[in-house]
Amino acid sequence: MLITDLLQQAQATDQEILDSAYGIENFTFDTIPSPAESKRLRQMRNRLDELKAMKRVALRARVAGKQTRMVLADCGHYTIEVMSTSRGSSCPNCYDRMSNLTEGR
């Protein structure tokens, strides 16, 4: 599937994002993108980062012989690695945003 087609979809599946990883990471617009296209590409890149992180954690757990389980953290993301913050649980990507360390900056 072409990246331009993915940008036009309201929601891409995780498998479509993983299958198009190279294109999502390296895609550049030939023309000035609309705000909606820029936002959608940013969302797909963020989701790709989350999926890659989940795969790394799952691989480490499998090597260690542990069972893995996805959990919905308070930040709104599913993660295998739950981190505790002053505002609730978070995924590793949202830890700084959810912790008190960044308040007032």
C-alpha positions in Angstrom: 0.0 0.0 0.0 1.3 3.5 -0.8 1.9 5.9 2.0 -0.3 8.5 0.3 -3.1 6.0 0.4 -2.5 5.4 4.1 -2.6 9.2 4.7 -6.1 9.3 3.1 -7.5 6.6 5.4 -9.2 7.6 8.6 -7.5 4.8 10.5 -4.7 2.4 9.4 -4.4 -1.0 11.1 -1.3 -1.8 13.1 -0.4 -4.4 10.4 -0.6 -1.8 7.6 1.6 0.5 9.6 4.2 -2.2 10.3 4.1 -3.3 6.6 4.7 0.3 5.5 7.3 1.1 8.2 10.1 2.1 5.8 7.9 4.4 3.9 6.4 6.0 7.0 9.8 6.7 8.5 11.3 8.1 5.3 8.3 9.7 3.6 8.6 13.3 2.5 6.0 15.4 0.7 6.6 16.6 -2.9 4.5 19.6 -2.2 3.6 21.5 1.0 1.3 19.1 3.0 -2.0 20.1 4.4 -2.2 20.3 8.2 -4.3 17.2 8.2 -1.7 15.3 6.2 1.1 16.4 8.4 -0.9 15.4 11.5 -1.8 12.0 10.1 1.8 11.3 9.2 2.9 12.3 12.7 0.3 10.0 14.2 1.4 7.1 12.0 5.1 7.7 13.0 4.1 7.8 16.7 2.1 4.6 16.4 5.0 2.9 14.5 7.3 3.9 17.4 4.9 2.3 19.9 4.6 -0.9 17.9 8.3 -1.2 17.6 8.7 -0.7 21.3 6.1 -3.3 22.1 7.9 -5.8 19.8 11.2 -5.2 21.5 9.7 -5.7 25.0 7.8 -8.8 23.8 11.0 -10.2 22.3 12.9 -9.6 25.6 10.2 -11.2 27.6 10.0 -14.2 25.3 13.8 -14.6 25.5 13.5 -14.4 29.3 10.6 -17.0 29.2 8.0 -14.6 30.6 4.4 -14.2 29.5 3.5 -10.9 28.0 0.2 -9.1 28.5 -0.9 -5.8 27.0 -2.3 -3.3 29.5 -4.2 -0.1 28.9 -2.3 2.6 30.8 -3.9 5.8 32.1 -2.1 7.8 29.3 -4.5 6.0 26.9 -1.9 3.7 25.2 -1.7 -0.1 25.3 1.7 -1.2 26.6 3.5 -4.2 28.0 5.8 -2.1 30.1 3.7 -0.1 32.5 5.4 2.8 34.4 4.0 4.5 37.5 3.7 8.2 37.6 2.2 10.8 39.9 -0.8 11.1 37.5 -1.3 7.3 37.1 0.1 4.6 34.9 1.8 5.4 31.6 3.6 3.8 28.7 7.4 4.6 28.4 6.7 7.2 25.7 4.3 9.2 27.9 6.3 8.9 31.2 7.8 12.4 31.2 4.4 14.0 30.2 2.6 12.1 33.0 5.1 12.7 35.8 5.4 15.7 38.0 9.0 16.3 36.8 7.7 18.4 33.8 5.1 20.5 35.7 5.8 24.2 35.7 8.3 24.1 32.8 
